[in-house]
């Protein structure tokens, strides 16, 4: 589970935390979306249900 701060940073500064083995390909949205749009995007992301994977409970 990701909290609001992690999601916010991932949208505004996606290169801040890159896991080993992954390329930093997501563009930044810093200065491209308003605070209101960011809050709406966070609300949408949090409203999505986790995807069940086969073979996992």
Phi, psi and omega in degrees: 000139179250140178271174184301321181295318179295315179298316179302312180296322181295331179276315185275330181218067187297340180276358183296322181224103179246127178286146179305135178093355180247143177270143178281084186257345182283131178285158176280149175249010177302125179079359182253340177233151180280167176300320179297317178296321178297316178297322177294319178295317176300317179297319179296312181301316181290340181278347182282140178276147175296147178276130177283134178258143179298138178081359177248145180292000000 
